[in-house]
């Protein structure tokens, strides 16, 4: 998937597929502040910003 195909907000599953990691890893990173998620709705579903995912992939983890 190239950068132009990535939506502005990604679900937990989409982000884990792009980063090639388990969804529980993303949950842990969110909890530790490594890759913060935006929370939505009553269920507080996680969404990840495209810009944060791209920075993470480039190695800028801050």
C-alpha positions, 0 to 999 in steps of 0.5 A: 500500500502506498502513501496515497492509498492510506486513509487519514484515519486507520482502524486498529486492524488497518494500522496493524496490517500496515505496521505488520504487528499484532493489534495487541502490540498497538494497544500496548504502544498506545498505553505506553505512549509509543504510538498514541491512538485517537479514541472515538465513540461510546466504545472508545474505538482506537483510530490511528492518524496516517501522519503518525503511522508514516512517522513511525515507519520512518523511525521518528517514534516521538 
